[in-house]
Amino acid sequence: MRLPLVKGESKMKEVKFIAGWTGESEILVADDLTENEVKVMIASRNNEYGDAMDGGTWSFTVCDNAKLSPKVYRGVVSSLIKKGYAIVAGDRNDEVFALTDAGKELFKLA
């Protein structure tokens, strides 16, 4: 899947999307994110159980909406945690995915 990229004057890679809970057009600044990390970050904002910007959402629904296998998803989340953009809490059966302040700063209104 090719992601829509918008090149700005700063030469950063940006991905436009519609935030599911607000319905507003937003941009994810993705200059240091892989394609799968972009999928997870956007899925954390666009799912039926909440918005990771507002405290967290169920990890299983982020995985489902990112359309990744659980094994790949766990690796992507591990990478996002190492980069300081996300945290997870709970156990495998009851895990919550949330964005850190640094992760939230990657999003802006379009």
N, C-alpha and C positions, 0 to 999 in steps of 0.2 A: 504494500500500500504506500503510495507516495503522498506525503503530507504537503499541504499548501504552504509555501514559504513566502514571506514578505520581507524584502530586503529594505532596510532603513539606512539612513545616512551613517549610522554607527557601525554598519556591516554585521550586525548581530542577526542570527537566525531567529525568526519569530514565526509562530504558528497561530493563526486566527481560529477561533471557535466560538460557539454560542454556549454560554454557561447555562446548564440545565435548570438550576434553581432560580436564577435571576432573569434568564432570558436575554441577558445583555451580551453584546459582542465583546469578546475579550481577546487578549493576546497573551500567549505564553512565550516568554523570552527563553529560547532553547539553545543558546549558543554552546553550552557544554553538556547537552543531553543527547543520548542515543535515541533512535526512532522508538524503541520499546519504552524508554523512560518517558518520552513525550506521550505515548499512548496511556501509560499509567497515570501520569500527572493530570491529563485531561479527563480520564475516566474517574479520577478521584473527585472531580468537580461535577461530572455528569452521570449520576446514577440515581436509582430510585429510592435510596436510603439516606441521602444527605449529601452534604458538601464538605469536603475535607478542609475547606477554609474556615468552617464553623465548628471546629472541635473534633472532627473525624467522621468516618463512615466505615461500614463493614468492609473488611478486606476482601471477602469473597465476591462482593458485587463490583469492586474495583477491578479485580481479576477478570470477571465475566465481561464487563464492559470494555476492557482493554483488549479483549479477544486473544488472551494469552493462556497457554497451558499453566497449571499451577506451578510446575517446576520452573518454567521460564519466569513467571511472575515473581516467585520468591527471589530469584537471582536479580531481577530488575529492582525490586524493593530493597534488597541488600545494598545495591549500588547507590540508590537514592539516599539511603541512610548514611552510607559512607561519605557522600557528598554534602550531607547536612541538610537535605531538603525534605526528608520525611522521617516519621517515627511510626512504630507499630506497638500496640499494647494488647495484652491478653494472650490466650493460648491459641493453638491452631484452629480449634472449633469455635472460638469466640473472639477473633482478632479484629482490632480496629486500626485503620490506616488514617494517619493525620499528617498534615503539612506543618513543618517547622516555620518559624518566622522567615528564615531564608527561603524556604520553599514558597511561601505566600508572596514574597517579593518578586518572584518570577512572573506573576500574573499582573496584568494591568488592563484597564478598559481600552477598547479599541477606539 
